[in-house]
Amino acid sequence: MKYSTLLLTCFLFCSLKSQGQDTIRLANPSFEEATDWENKIPGWTSCGPWQAPQPTLQPGNFEVDKLASDGENYLALVVRDDNIMESVSQQLPVSFLEGQVYRLDAELMRAELFLMESSTKNQKVNYATPVKLQIWGSNDHCEKQELLYTTPLITTTRWLSYTLEFTPQQGDYNYLILQTAPKTPVLFPYNGHVLIDNLVLTTLDNK
């Protein structure tokens, strides 16, 4: 009898905990393996510029050797000293709604070593300086319309869980955009990166 009561209590607690929270199923939320030689990431669109190197899957590129937090791969986005900030986008299965509260859980970090060519120095440099991650809402795959969230500088060199909670204020959006951003204020553009894995997007009860 006591065992049955315990099971019922656990069931009711878990049911109440999940009420008001629905998962929005992103395509390839852990950035698993590219499908062709162009390194296109299934489920995601690179937002250019097309003349520059594109966002990459890791590990194995530019001397990055960190293990993934989930699955085999993860995404690297960089900022460059020519003022380029990399970004990727995805069309949402359910639109962001104005006034609705959302939460994006993500595993973030940076690598101590990220050796890549600098267009201003014409040589390989270490893109290890910390950057921020921005979340944008849009109705076009790469046109940033509303800034929904900006993280602090990602300084950790091991995976940490971040909870990004936001509410669109300027309209409904069909696309999610992830973009890097440098620290501010900054006197000169610099080279840096953030590593991203294991995204979980949910709607929350409005407060």
One Martini backbone bead per residue (centre of mass of N, CA, C, O) as a GRO file, in nm:
protein
  207
    1MET     BB    1   0.059   0.062  -0.023
    2LYS     BB    2   0.298   0.252   0.009
    3TYR     BB    3   0.409   0.205  -0.277
    4SER     BB    4   0.160   0.314  -0.430
    5THR     BB    5   0.167   0.596  -0.305
    6LEU     BB    6   0.450   0.672  -0.411
    7LEU     BB    7   0.386   0.645  -0.713
    8LEU     BB    8   0.156   0.854  -0.719
    9THR     BB    9   0.322   1.095  -0.618
   10CYS     BB   10   0.532   1.091  -0.845
   11PHE     BB   11   0.334   1.126  -1.079
   12LEU     BB   12   0.211   1.398  -0.989
   13PHE     BB   13   0.478   1.559  -0.977
   14CYS     BB   14   0.565   1.515  -1.273
   15SER     BB   15   0.309   1.636  -1.401
   16LEU     BB   16   0.327   1.920  -1.275
   17LYS     BB   17   0.617   1.990  -1.378
   18SER     BB   18   0.525   1.965  -1.700
   19GLN     BB   19   0.341   2.184  -1.686
   20GLY     BB   20   0.374   2.446  -1.918
   21GLN     BB   21   0.584   2.251  -2.086
   22ASP     BB   22   0.721   2.268  -2.419
   23THR     BB   23   0.875   2.108  -2.672
   24ILE     BB   24   1.090   2.223  -2.928
   25ARG     BB   25   1.185   2.057  -3.216
   26LEU     BB   26   1.487   2.050  -3.320
   27ALA     BB   27   1.714   2.034  -3.566
   28ASN     BB   28   1.995   1.921  -3.477
   29PRO     BB   29   2.085   2.012  -3.158
   30SER     BB   30   2.398   1.863  -3.174
   31PHE     BB   31   2.555   1.886  -3.441
   32GLU     BB   32   2.581   1.673  -3.646
   33GLU     BB   33   2.700   1.540  -3.912
   34ALA     BB   34   2.805   1.605  -4.202
   35THR     BB   35   2.703   1.523  -4.554
   36ASP     BB   36   2.943   1.694  -4.693
   37TRP     BB   37   3.218   1.864  -4.823
   38GLU     BB   38   3.085   2.157  -4.729
   39ASN     BB   39   2.987   2.135  -4.423
   40LYS     BB   40   2.700   2.092  -4.389
   41ILE     BB   41   2.443   2.141  -4.147
   42PRO     BB   42   2.200   1.974  -4.041
   43GLY     BB   43   1.926   2.209  -4.000
   44TRP     BB   44   2.137   2.434  -4.098
   45THR     BB   45   2.224   2.783  -4.169
   46SER     BB   46   2.447   2.974  -4.309
   47CYS     BB   47   2.517   3.347  -4.281
   48GLY     BB   48   2.788   3.412  -4.340
   49PRO     BB   49   2.997   3.515  -4.544
   50TRP     BB   50   3.087   3.350  -4.841
   51GLN     BB   51   3.403   3.445  -4.847
   52ALA     BB   52   3.412   3.299  -4.584
   53PRO     BB   53   3.445   3.105  -4.346
   54GLN     BB   54   3.262   2.857  -4.199
   55PRO     BB   55   3.097   2.703  -3.991
   56THR     BB   56   3.194   2.440  -3.763
   57LEU     BB   57   3.266   2.125  -3.693
   58GLN     BB   58   3.325   1.941  -3.394
   59PRO     BB   59   3.599   1.790  -3.391
   60GLY     BB   60   3.916   1.856  -3.603
   61ASN     BB   61   3.935   2.170  -3.622
   62PHE     BB   62   4.180   2.392  -3.556
   63GLU     BB   63   4.283   2.206  -3.301
   64VAL     BB   64   4.019   2.089  -3.197
   65ASP     BB   65   3.964   1.836  -2.905
   66LYS     BB   66   3.700   1.837  -2.783
   67LEU     BB   67   3.451   1.685  -2.640
   68ALA     BB   68   3.142   1.612  -2.646
   69SER     BB   69   2.842   1.643  -2.471
   70ASP     BB   70   2.671   1.541  -2.733
   71GLY     BB   71   2.766   1.301  -2.896
   72GLU     BB   72   3.018   1.388  -3.152
   73ASN     BB   73   2.930   1.691  -3.196
   74TYR     BB   74   2.986   2.050  -3.267
   75LEU     BB   75   2.972   2.401  -3.254
   76ALA     BB   76   3.147   2.670  -3.428
   77LEU     BB   77   3.185   3.018  -3.342
   78VAL     BB   78   3.306   3.329  -3.476
   79VAL     BB   79   3.523   3.600  -3.436
   80ARG     BB   80   3.673   3.873  -3.618
   81ASP     BB   81   3.919   4.121  -3.711
   82ASP     BB   82   3.693   4.198  -3.959
   83ASN     BB   83   3.393   4.196  -3.814
   84ILE     BB   84   3.311   3.904  -3.814
   85MET     BB   85   2.998   3.721  -3.741
   86GLU     BB   86   2.891   3.426  -3.680
   87SER     BB   87   2.605   3.231  -3.823
   88VAL     BB   88   2.295   3.052  -3.754
   89SER     BB   89   1.996   2.880  -3.886
   90GLN     BB   90   1.635   2.805  -3.811
   91GLN     BB   91   1.344   2.663  -3.878
   92LEU     BB   92   1.059   2.651  -3.709
   93PRO     BB   93   0.796   2.440  -3.617
   94VAL     BB   94   0.734   2.677  -3.409
   95SER     BB   95   0.656   2.980  -3.343
   96PHE     BB   96   0.735   3.264  -3.217
   97LEU     BB   97   0.564   3.447  -2.963
   98GLU     BB   98   0.437   3.719  -2.859
   99GLY     BB   99   0.482   3.707  -2.500
  100GLN     BB  100   0.634   3.445  -2.491
  101VAL     BB  101   0.795   3.206  -2.303
  102TYR     BB  102   1.142   3.103  -2.326
  103ARG     BB  103   1.378   2.815  -2.338
  104LEU     BB  104   1.739   2.782  -2.372
  105ASP     BB  105   1.932   2.505  -2.363
  106ALA     BB  106   2.299   2.499  -2.315
  107GLU     BB  107   2.619   2.402  -2.424
  108LEU     BB  108   2.918   2.577  -2.317
  109MET     BB  109   3.236   2.692  -2.468
  110ARG     BB  110   3.597   2.683  -2.491
  111ALA     BB  111   3.909   2.685  -2.643
  112GLU     BB  112   4.252   2.714  -2.610
  113LEU     BB  113   4.256   2.603  -2.917
  114PHE     BB  114   4.221   2.812  -3.235
  115LEU     BB  115   4.357   2.765  -3.543
  116MET     BB  116   4.346   3.050  -3.766
  117GLU     BB  117   4.308   3.252  -4.013
  118SER     BB  118   4.402   3.590  -4.068
  119SER     BB  119   4.306   3.853  -4.275
  120THR     BB  120   4.495   4.083  -4.135
  121LYS     BB  121   4.774   3.888  -4.092
  122ASN     BB  122   4.836   3.638  -4.278
  123GLN     BB  123   4.785   3.426  -4.035
  124LYS     BB  124   4.799   3.222  -3.778
  125VAL     BB  125   4.567   3.220  -3.502
  126ASN     BB  126   4.426   3.254  -3.181
  127TYR     BB  127   4.068   3.198  -3.113
  128ALA     BB  128   4.044   3.231  -2.763
  129THR     BB  129   3.865   3.457  -2.718
  130PRO     BB  130   3.604   3.559  -2.564
  131VAL     BB  131   3.249   3.527  -2.616
  132LYS     BB  132   2.926   3.571  -2.729
  133LEU     BB  133   2.578   3.471  -2.728
  134GLN     BB  134   2.317   3.505  -2.965
  135ILE     BB  135   1.957   3.558  -2.981
  136TRP     BB  136   1.739   3.540  -3.264
  137GLY     BB  137   1.468   3.680  -3.438
  138SER     BB  138   1.287   3.565  -3.745
  139ASN     BB  139   1.153   3.579  -4.107
  140ASP     BB  140   1.447   3.497  -4.189
  141HIS     BB  141   1.727   3.302  -4.216
  142CYS     BB  142   1.936   3.594  -4.184
  143GLU     BB  143   1.745   3.816  -4.055
  144LYS     BB  144   1.791   4.027  -3.802
  145GLN     BB  145   1.529   4.152  -3.575
  146GLU     BB  146   1.547   4.019  -3.269
  147LEU     BB  147   1.690   4.050  -2.965
  148LEU     BB  148   1.663   3.799  -2.706
  149TYR     BB  149   1.978   3.716  -2.633
  150THR     BB  150   2.269   3.757  -2.406
  151THR     BB  151   2.548   3.644  -2.306
  152PRO     BB  152   2.802   3.605  -2.150
  153LEU     BB  153   3.108   3.545  -2.139
  154ILE     BB  154   3.279   3.257  -2.264
  155THR     BB  155   3.535   3.118  -2.049
  156THR     BB  156   3.506   2.831  -2.043
  157THR     BB  157   3.687   2.493  -2.081
  158ARG     BB  158   3.406   2.367  -2.010
  159TRP     BB  159   3.115   2.228  -1.987
  160LEU     BB  160   2.820   2.432  -1.963
  161SER     BB  161   2.513   2.519  -1.836
  162TYR     BB  162   2.263   2.713  -2.009
  163THR     BB  163   1.997   2.954  -1.938
  164LEU     BB  164   1.776   3.092  -2.189
  165GLU     BB  165   1.554   3.359  -2.128
  166PHE     BB  166   1.266   3.460  -2.333
  167THR     BB  167   1.070   3.746  -2.493
  168PRO     BB  168   0.896   3.846  -2.737
  169GLN     BB  169   0.819   4.205  -2.838
  170GLN     BB  170   0.793   4.252  -3.187
  171GLY     BB  171   0.688   3.951  -3.252
  172ASP     BB  172   0.679   3.700  -3.476
  173TYR     BB  173   0.880   3.386  -3.534
  174ASN     BB  174   1.040   3.140  -3.764
  175TYR     BB  175   1.339   3.208  -3.661
  176LEU     BB  176   1.657   3.091  -3.553
  177ILE     BB  177   1.948   3.271  -3.425
  178LEU     BB  178   2.300   3.220  -3.411
  179GLN     BB  179   2.542   3.448  -3.251
  180THR     BB  180   2.816   3.621  -3.231
  181ALA     BB  181   2.993   3.831  -2.977
  182PRO     BB  182   3.166   4.072  -2.855
  183LYS     BB  183   3.302   4.248  -2.640
  184THR     BB  184   3.188   4.520  -2.419
  185PRO     BB  185   3.392   4.724  -2.474
  186VAL     BB  186   3.598   4.772  -2.782
  187LEU     BB  187   3.872   4.890  -2.958
  188PHE     BB  188   3.933   4.608  -3.105
  189PRO     BB  189   3.920   4.372  -3.307
  190TYR     BB  190   3.877   4.011  -3.268
  191ASN     BB  191   3.964   3.671  -3.186
  192GLY     BB  192   3.698   3.427  -3.151
  193HIS     BB  193   3.489   3.184  -2.953
  194VAL     BB  194   3.221   2.929  -2.964
  195LEU     BB  195   3.077   2.642  -2.810
  196ILE     BB  196   2.804   2.415  -2.921
  197ASP     BB  197   2.550   2.217  -2.737
  198ASN     BB  198   2.264   2.073  -2.654
  199LEU     BB  199   1.973   2.168  -2.744
  200VAL     BB  200   1.681   2.313  -2.559
  201LEU     BB  201   1.342   2.390  -2.647
  202THR     BB  202   1.100   2.590  -2.458
  203THR     BB  203   0.799   2.644  -2.317
  204LEU     BB  204   0.645   2.880  -2.093
  205ASP     BB  205   0.495   3.009  -1.848
  206ASN     BB  206   0.365   3.292  -1.785
  207LYS     BB  207   0.438   3.538  -1.530
   0.00000   0.00000   0.00000
